[in-house]
């Protein structure tokens, strides 16, 4: 099992490689982690220019020696690669798992829309720095290496599902990079936004023509909410129930996904 | 000339009515300004509940005695009215001008999409509080009362045009509330966002299937940019040129619109 790690958005520090390699050597000895040098590069906001990040992703995705691509970190920037990178994915890219979340939801969506590989929403290498004794990154490694189902979101009851950060799904709505999610359970999570912005993004999702056929919505974790001025009335769950009503789809309860050490994995489609 | 003022998003203070009425009495004596009491109400984030804001808008829009509806202030909330309000607009609503911008772009878009009345992007009553001796609100009154063309954005050269706040257009993309903008010049402005978010919203606009036929893009004012961490490389103009390239439409230069005392009016369609 050979896993290639690249950074389509923001860079990571070398300490991530040291910690994750040590953890893998101990708990997942059959895994070989290959960090692309691009992970540590920096160009303004990004882990290298668009060309550099795109080339690193393509190099690993199109190499048949890798079983999986693991996105090092989120932030912002993976959307800027889609236009040039997705058309260049070859046959070797079709037989891989692609794992990450947050900003990398852009890539997961585009891959799923084009039926390339197996996109999975789940913890990323940068999260080895969480104070959770490696629990969340181990969940990703357990899925990649052993297909361990205990690490999956517990509500994946045989229905096709996807999971997205709300801001990323909002940014995908109306573009050809949003996959057909007919009959899918849509799981949503958010971090560091005020309530009025979450409400505005849910307006877009609820009114999106492309999302009319979804099976229902589950609400993941809404973390580190930025104070709303004036204070917002009601909870995130009240909010999602309102928009599900206007969308005409059932609200299916909570999901254990989000920017949190408890983040569970959601393989896109049928798990 | 009777102008009805209501607040589909956030409330205004009564001082706005006093100042604006005094200004109108002096400079636009033929105008009657009617402030709906809903303008001063408050319900959490909004100027009254969705029902209350929607009812106030419908009351004035469906009243043939009003020649124009002027949106008091932006903020957030006009999107929450579209679903219930737009289908209830009757014949009297079709013969009016609707003037405002920022969050009220949701209403302007939906009205334009349904070919109801004459939506116009321009200064709002709340801006009588600007330190500009009433210049920007006077521009709106000069257009409403005398059709004065000197107050219009100077680049409206006989081509159909629209103007939007980038976040509002981004939120409309993918929904049926976004009008058909084929052959239109699209003018964009923003306020109080970090560069990476503006970039992400322009990604959505550039890749939006619904916007494929636009004639070109003009960049309005990008005000009060929130510091990007790490610093963003390049200017807002560099950014829009990049996305126009990826979108395959010409960048047509700057537009004098935005969250600023110099904000000029843009009547939707042919001015």
Boltz contact constraints between the chains, C-beta under 6 A:
constraints:
  - contact:
      token1: [A, 44]
      token2: [B, 233]
      max_distance: 6.0
  - contact:
      token1: [A, 45]
      token2: [B, 196]
      max_distance: 6.0
  - contact:
      token1: [A, 45]
      token2: [B, 230]
      max_distance: 6.0
  - contact:
      token1: [A, 45]
      token2: [B, 232]
      max_distance: 6.0
  - contact:
      token1: [A, 76]
      token2: [B, 196]
      max_distance: 6.0
  - contact:
      token1: [A, 79]
      token2: [B, 203]
      max_distance: 6.0
  - contact:
      token1: [A, 83]
      token2: [B, 246]
      max_distance: 6.0
  - contact:
      token1: [A, 171]
      token2: [B, 200]
      max_distance: 6.0
  - contact:
      token1: [A, 171]
      token2: [B, 204]
      max_distance: 6.0
  - contact:
      token1: [A, 173]
      token2: [B, 174]
      max_distance: 6.0
  - contact:
      token1: [A, 174]
      token2: [B, 173]
      max_distance: 6.0
  - contact:
      token1: [A, 174]
      token2: [B, 174]
      max_distance: 6.0
  - contact:
      token1: [A, 174]
      token2: [B, 208]
      max_distance: 6.0
  - contact:
      token1: [A, 175]
      token2: [B, 207]
      max_distance: 6.0
  - contact:
      token1: [A, 196]
      token2: [B, 45]
      max_distance: 6.0
  - contact:
      token1: [A, 196]
      token2: [B, 76]
      max_distance: 6.0
  - contact:
      token1: [A, 200]
      token2: [B, 171]
      max_distance: 6.0
  - contact:
      token1: [A, 203]
      token2: [B, 79]
      max_distance: 6.0
  - contact:
      token1: [A, 204]
      token2: [B, 171]
      max_distance: 6.0
  - contact:
      token1: [A, 207]
      token2: [B, 175]
      max_distance: 6.0
  - contact:
      token1: [A, 208]
      token2: [B, 174]
      max_distance: 6.0
  - contact:
      token1: [A, 230]
      token2: [B, 45]
      max_distance: 6.0
  - contact:
      token1: [A, 232]
      token2: [B, 45]
      max_distance: 6.0
  - contact:
      token1: [A, 233]
      token2: [B, 44]
      max_distance: 6.0
  - contact:
      token1: [A, 246]
      token2: [B, 83]
      max_distance: 6.0
